[in-house]
């Protein structure tokens, strides 16, 4: 069932959401869902922030989406759910949108528009992608709009099966399924958009403070809540698609000794626990087809994560080695490049060039040595790097 839509085309400069590509509907599970498509018509990349508001009787709910970076002259859809909506006639208000400029080249994945791109009788689509670049792309995801007759937008979808990586020149298959509530009305798909990041940020209360975590999944999770002790996290999760998909949760460390356990509706779930280069825990598992229920993750330590450095220890170790001539300039600058890639250092006006073009004056070694010995703070070091790039003393 589609509800009334009160939204005209909202534009901010050349970044906007067309009204015909901004929808609200109840999904197959009865959860109110909002989907849209952000167009960037500028000659530079942007990171949009989208404010979505739904009026449900006497209640008003607003959610904020920090969208993925959108390269120049590119569209990338988004989707968000409102399980808080309980009425049968919610009103979707006009979206509010702002953005910041950033540096982001289009991801080097091509959708193959050939005879293998097929919309099937049950409404799902299958196709192929090719890596047209020279580097391996990890964890890519494909997004698209689903349309009915007269180009009516029905849904926003993504590939169901997890893609670990795609090598240069490699061709891989993908499949997308619309929500069951609209399968009979599907006519065609559009705005296929490859992206390399679609994580969902979540904040919930834990031991009288805010606990931030993220997840990436073909399923949807909501109503995150910790128990009184702060050791067990519960969420409502559901996968309305007829294929298995994946879930990967990212949690900050508290003690570093956490041992997690996962159940769905009190039944054990096989999972993998790992830690990434930034020190975050990852809990990953397969989500069964057309499954739903209460996801429970136990094993959290009491309390909140300690204040930790944004910079991985290995970058600081590299700075120490470089300051004492144990590694080369290029090896030290690999760590600096990592800080830019992860958004720890942001200089929006910088131009990216080949790594071989890096230039680095030797006097910076003194500052790197001070930082590695904790004589200056992390923020002082990051500010120095930002200033050096802005002044083109370091050319990246």
C-alpha positions in Angstrom: 0.0 0.0 0.0 1.4 3.4 -1.0 0.6 6.4 1.3 0.2 10.0 0.4 3.4 11.8 -0.6 3.9 15.4 0.1 7.2 16.2 -1.6 8.1 18.4 -4.5 11.5 18.2 -6.1 13.9 19.4 -3.4 17.0 21.0 -4.7 20.1 22.5 -3.1 22.4 23.9 -5.8 22.8 20.9 -8.2 22.2 18.2 -5.6 18.6 17.1 -5.3 16.0 14.3 -4.9 13.4 14.3 -7.8 9.9 14.1 -6.4 9.0 11.2 -8.7 11.9 9.2 -7.2 11.0 9.8 -3.5 8.5 7.4 -2.1 7.0 6.0 1.1 5.3 2.7 1.5 4.6 -0.2 3.8 6.8 -3.2 3.1 5.8 -6.8 3.2 6.4 -7.0 6.9 4.2 -3.9 7.5 7.2 -1.6 8.2 6.9 1.9 6.8 9.8 2.4 4.3 11.2 5.5 2.6 13.3 5.3 -0.6 14.8 7.9 -2.8 17.4 8.8 -5.4 20.0 11.6 -4.8 21.3 13.2 -8.0 24.6 15.1 -8.1 24.8 17.3 -11.2 27.9 19.2 -10.1 31.4 18.7 -11.5 32.7 17.7 -8.1 31.8 14.9 -5.7 29.6 15.5 -2.6 28.6 13.7 0.6 24.9 14.5 1.1 23.1 14.5 4.5 19.4 13.7 4.1 16.7 14.5 6.6 13.6 12.3 6.2 10.5 13.2 8.2 7.3 11.2 8.5 4.1 12.4 10.2 2.1 9.6 11.9 -1.0 11.0 13.4 0.1 13.2 16.3 3.7 11.9 16.1 6.5 13.1 13.9 9.6 11.1 13.2 12.8 12.5 11.6 15.8 10.4 10.7 19.1 11.6 9.3 21.0 9.7 6.6 24.7 10.4 6.0 24.7 9.2 2.4 27.7 7.7 0.6 29.9 10.0 -1.4 28.4 10.7 -4.8 30.8 11.3 -7.7 30.2 14.1 -10.2 27.1 13.7 -12.4 26.0 10.5 -10.7 22.9 9.2 -9.0 22.9 7.0 -5.9 19.7 5.8 -4.2 19.0 5.4 -0.5 16.5 3.6 1.7 15.5 3.8 5.3 12.8 2.2 7.5 10.5 3.6 10.2 9.3 0.8 12.5 8.1 3.5 14.9 5.2 4.3 12.5 2.1 2.5 13.8 -0.7 4.3 11.9 -2.1 3.2 8.5 -1.9 6.6 6.8 1.5 8.3 7.5 2.5 11.3 5.5 6.0 11.6 4.0 7.2 15.2 4.1 9.6 16.9 1.7 13.1 15.7 2.3 15.7 18.2 3.5 19.1 18.0 2.0 22.6 19.5 2.6 26.0 18.4 1.4 29.7 18.9 1.6 32.2 18.8 -1.2 34.7 15.9 -1.2 37.1 14.0 -3.4 35.6 10.9 -4.9 36.2 9.3 -8.2 33.5 7.0 -9.7 34.0 3.4 -8.6 35.5 1.5 -11.5 32.6 -1.0 -11.7 30.5 -1.2 -14.9 27.0 -2.6 -15.1 26.9 -4.7 -18.3 23.8 -3.6 -20.2 23.5 -6.7 -22.4 21.2 -9.7 -22.8 22.3 -11.0 -19.3 20.6 -8.1 -17.6 17.1 -9.6 -17.1 14.0 -8.6 -15.2 12.3 -11.9 -14.4 8.6 -12.7 -14.2 8.7 -12.7 -10.3 10.0 -9.1 -10.4 13.7 -9.8 -9.5 16.6 -8.8 -11.7 19.9 -10.5 -12.5 22.9 -9.1 -14.3 26.7 -8.8 -14.4 29.3 -6.3 -13.3 32.9 -5.8 -14.5 35.8 -4.2 -12.7 37.1 -1.8 -15.4 39.9 -0.4 -13.1 43.4 -1.6 -12.2 42.8 -2.3 -8.5 40.8 -4.9 -6.6 37.5 -3.5 -5.2 36.4 -4.9 -1.8 32.8 -5.3 -0.6 31.1 -3.5 -3.5 27.4 -3.2 -3.5 24.9 -2.4 -6.4 21.9 -0.2 -5.8 19.0 0.5 -8.1 15.4 1.9 -8.4 12.5 -0.4 -9.1 9.7 1.0 -11.3 6.1 0.0 -12.2 3.9 1.2 -15.1 4.2 4.9 -16.1 7.6 5.0 -14.5 6.2 5.0 -11.0 9.0 4.3 -8.5 8.2 1.3 -6.3 11.3 0.4 -4.3 15.0 0.8 -3.8 17.0 -2.4 -3.9 20.5 -3.8 -3.6 22.3 -7.0 -4.4 21.3 -9.8 -2.1 24.5 -11.9 -2.1 27.6 -10.5 -0.4 30.4 -9.7 -2.9 33.8 -10.1 -1.1 35.9 -8.5 -3.9 36.1 -8.1 -7.6 39.5 -8.2 -9.3 40.6 -6.0 -12.2 38.9 -7.2 -15.4 36.8 -9.7 -13.5 33.1 -10.2 -14.3 30.7 -11.2 -11.5 26.9 -11.9 -11.4 24.5 -10.1 -9.1 20.8 -10.4 -8.3 18.3 -8.0 -6.8 14.8 -8.7 -5.3 12.1 -6.0 -4.7 10.0 -6.1 -1.6 7.3 -8.7 -1.8 4.7 -6.0 -1.5 5.5 -4.7 -5.0 6.7 -7.7 -6.9 3.4 -8.0 -9.0 3.8 -4.4 -10.1 7.5 -4.4 -11.3 8.1 -3.2 -14.8 11.7 -2.2 -15.0 14.8 -1.1 -13.1 16.9 2.0 -13.4 19.7 4.1 -11.8 22.0 1.1 -11.2 24.7 2.5 -8.9 27.8 0.6 -7.8 29.1 1.8 -4.4 31.9 0.7 -2.1 30.3 1.6 1.3 26.7 1.3 2.5 27.2 0.8 6.3 24.3 1.9 8.5 25.3 3.8 11.7 23.3 3.1 14.9 23.4 4.8 18.3 21.8 3.3 21.3 21.9 3.8 25.1 24.4 1.7 27.1 25.2 2.1 30.8 23.8 5.7 30.8 25.8 6.7 27.7 25.7 6.6 24.0 27.1 3.5 22.2 27.8 3.9 18.5 28.1 1.0 16.1 27.6 0.2 12.4 26.4 -2.6 10.2 26.3 -3.6 6.6 23.7 -6.2 5.5 21.2 -7.2 2.9 18.7 -7.5 5.8 17.4 -4.7 8.0 17.8 -4.2 11.8 16.0 -1.8 14.1 15.1 -1.1 17.7 18.6 -1.7 19.1 18.6 -1.9 22.9 21.0 -3.1 25.6 20.0 -4.8 28.8 20.4 -3.0 32.1 23.9 -4.5 32.6 25.0 -3.4 29.1 26.2 -6.8 28.2 23.5 -8.0 25.8 22.3 -6.2 22.6 19.0 -7.0 21.1 17.5 -5.9 17.7 14.6 -6.8 15.5 15.9 -8.1 12.2 14.3 -9.3 9.1 15.2 -10.4 5.6 12.1 -10.3 3.4 13.9 -11.7 0.3 13.8 -15.4 -0.9 17.6 -15.7 -0.9 20.1 -15.8 2.0 22.1 -12.6 2.5 24.7 -11.4 5.0 25.2 -9.2 8.1 28.4 -7.7 9.3 28.3 -5.7 12.6 31.1 -3.4 13.7 31.5 -2.6 17.4 34.1 -0.6 19.3 36.2 -2.4 21.8 35.7 -1.9 25.5 38.2 -4.3 27.1 39.5 -6.0 23.9 38.6 -9.3 25.5 35.0 -9.5 24.3 33.7 -13.0 23.3 30.4 -12.6 21.5 27.6 -15.0 21.0 24.7 -14.6 18.5 21.2 -16.0 18.5 18.0 -15.4 16.4 14.8 -16.1 18.3 16.9 -17.8 21.0 18.4 -20.2 18.4 22.2 -20.2 17.9 23.6 -18.5 14.8 27.0 -19.4 13.3 29.2 -16.4 13.1 32.7 -15.2 12.7 34.3 -12.7 15.2 37.3 -10.7 14.0 39.1 -7.4 14.5 40.0 -4.9 11.8 43.1 -2.7 11.4 41.4 0.2 13.3 40.7 -2.1 16.3 37.0 -2.6 15.8 35.3 -5.9 16.4 33.4 -7.4 13.6 30.6 -10.0 14.0 29.5 -11.5 10.7 27.0 -14.2 9.8 24.7 -15.5 7.1 21.0 -14.4 7.2 18.5 -17.1 6.1 15.9 -16.4 3.4 12.6 -14.8 4.4 13.7 -14.8 8.1 12.8 -12.4 10.9 12.9 -12.2 14.6 14.9 -11.0 17.6 18.6 -10.9 17.1 20.6 -11.1 20.3 24.3 -10.5 20.6 25.9 -11.2 24.0 29.4 -10.9 25.3 29.7 -7.1 25.6 31.7 -5.8 28.5 30.0 -3.4 30.9 30.5 0.3 30.4 31.4 2.3 27.4 34.4 2.2 25.0 37.4 4.2 26.3 38.5 7.3 24.5 40.9 6.0 21.9 43.0 7.5 19.2 41.5 7.8 15.8 45.0 6.8 14.4 46.0 3.1 14.3 49.1 2.3 16.2 50.9 1.0 13.1 50.8 4.5 11.6 52.5 5.9 14.7 55.1 3.1 14.7 55.8 3.9 11.1 56.4 7.6 12.1 58.9 6.5 14.7 60.7 4.2 12.2 60.8 6.9 9.5 62.1 9.5 11.9 65.1 7.2 12.7 65.6 6.3 9.0 64.5 2.7 9.4 61.9 3.0 6.6 61.6 5.0 3.4 59.6 8.2 2.7 57.1 6.2 0.6 56.6 3.6 3.4 55.8 6.4 5.9 53.5 8.1 3.5 51.5 4.9 3.1 50.3 5.6 6.6 49.4 9.2 5.7 47.5 8.0 2.6 45.6 5.5 4.9 44.5 8.5 7.1 43.0 10.2 4.0 41.4 7.0 2.7 39.7 6.4 6.1 38.5 10.1 6.4 40.7 10.6 9.5 42.3 13.5 7.7 40.1 15.5 5.3 41.4 18.3 3.0 38.5 18.9 0.6 40.5 21.0 -1.8 43.4 18.6 -2.3 43.9 16.9 -5.6 44.9 13.2 -5.7 47.9 12.3 -7.8 50.0 9.2 -8.1 51.7 7.9 -5.1 55.0 8.1 -6.9 54.6 11.9 -7.0 54.7 12.3 -3.3 57.2 14.9 -2.0 58.3 15.3 1.6 60.8 17.7 3.1 63.2 16.1 5.6 62.4 18.6 8.4 59.0 17.0 9.0 60.9 14.1 10.5 61.4 16.1 13.7 57.6 16.6 14.1 57.0 12.9 13.3 59.5 12.0 16.0 57.9 14.2 18.6 54.5 12.7 17.8 55.8 9.1 18.0 57.2 10.0 21.5 53.9 11.6 22.6 55.5 15.0 22.9 52.6 16.4 20.7 49.0 15.1 20.5 47.3 13.2 17.8 45.2 16.3 16.9 48.4 18.4 16.6 49.9 15.8 14.2 46.7 15.6 12.1 46.4 19.4 12.0 50.0 19.5 10.8 49.3 17.0 8.0 46.2 19.0 6.9 48.1 22.3 6.8 51.1 20.7 4.9 48.7 19.4 2.3 46.7 22.7 2.0 50.0 24.5 1.6 51.2 21.9 -0.9 54.3 21.2 1.1 53.1 17.6 1.0 51.7 16.8 -2.4 49.3 13.8 -2.4 
